[in-house]
């Protein structure tokens, strides 16, 4: 196990989390877009009553998902602000644009 950074030493009950504020915000935006478009489908006058009913059921599920994600984001922001949670930094090591990682037959 890696030692804690000096700035964290002495902090009790600090929890590392993998979910980031940005990832939660991204999920929230995607659910909101789905909710918007599913509501449009549920209100289509040319669609069958059965189809509109299925869409309304999905609207209900999406609203619950939005509420859950909003609550989780609020809780995470509060926990970060209080120091109870330490968000992790995940480095991205992208290989697809670096020719050094290509096998000889794949070089462009």
C-alpha positions in Angstrom: 0.0 0.0 0.0 1.3 3.4 -0.9 2.0 5.8 2.0 -0.4 8.8 2.3 0.9 12.1 0.9 2.3 14.4 3.6 -0.7 16.7 3.4 -3.0 13.8 4.3 -1.1 12.4 7.3 -3.0 12.8 10.5 -6.4 13.0 8.8 -8.6 10.4 10.3 -11.5 8.6 8.5 -10.5 9.9 5.1 -12.0 7.8 2.3 -10.7 7.5 -1.3 -13.4 7.4 -4.0 -13.0 6.4 -7.6 -16.1 8.4 -8.8 -15.2 11.9 -9.7 -17.4 15.1 -9.6 -16.9 15.3 -13.3 -18.0 11.7 -13.9 -21.1 12.2 -11.9 -21.9 15.5 -13.6 -21.5 13.7 -17.0 -23.8 10.9 -16.0 -26.3 13.5 -14.7 -26.2 15.4 -18.0 -26.7 12.2 -20.0 -29.7 11.2 -17.9 -31.2 14.7 -18.3 -30.8 14.4 -22.1 -32.5 11.0 -22.1 -35.3 12.3 -19.9 -35.9 15.3 -22.3 -36.1 13.1 -25.4 -38.1 10.3 -23.7 -40.6 13.0 -22.6 -40.8 14.2 -26.2 -41.6 10.6 -27.2 -44.2 10.2 -24.5 -46.0 13.3 -25.8 -46.1 12.3 -29.5 -49.6 12.6 -30.7 -48.9 10.1 -33.6 -47.7 7.4 -31.3 -49.9 4.6 -30.0 -51.1 4.7 -26.4 -49.1 1.6 -25.6 -45.9 3.2 -26.8 -46.6 6.5 -25.0 -47.3 4.5 -21.8 -43.9 2.7 -22.2 -42.2 6.0 -22.6 -43.9 7.4 -19.5 -42.7 4.4 -17.5 -39.2 5.1 -18.7 -39.6 8.8 -17.9 -40.4 7.8 -14.3 -37.2 5.6 -14.1 -35.1 8.4 -15.6 -36.5 10.9 -13.0 -35.5 8.5 -10.2 -32.0 8.1 -11.7 -31.6 11.8 -12.0 -32.6 12.3 -8.4 -30.2 9.6 -7.2 -27.3 11.0 -9.2 -28.1 14.6 -8.0 -28.1 13.3 -4.4 -24.9 11.4 -4.9 -23.2 14.5 -6.5 -24.4 16.7 -3.6 -23.1 14.2 -1.0 -19.8 13.9 -2.8 -19.3 17.6 -3.0 -20.1 18.0 0.7 -17.8 15.2 1.6 -14.9 16.7 -0.4 -15.5 20.1 1.1 -15.5 18.7 4.6 -12.3 16.7 4.0 -14.0 13.4 4.6 -13.4 12.2 1.0 -10.3 12.5 -1.0 -10.9 12.2 -4.7 -8.4 10.1 -6.6 -6.6 11.4 -9.6 -6.6 8.9 -12.4 -3.9 9.5 -15.0 -4.8 8.8 -18.6 -2.1 7.1 -20.5 -3.3 7.3 -24.1 -1.5 5.0 -26.5 -3.5 5.3 -29.7 -1.9 8.5 -31.0 1.7 7.6 -30.0 3.5 5.7 -32.8 6.0 4.3 -30.3 3.3 1.9 -29.1 2.5 0.5 -32.5 3.6 -2.9 -33.5 5.8 -2.7 -36.7 3.0 -3.9 -39.0 0.7 -1.2 -37.7 3.0 1.8 -38.2 1.5 4.6 -40.4 
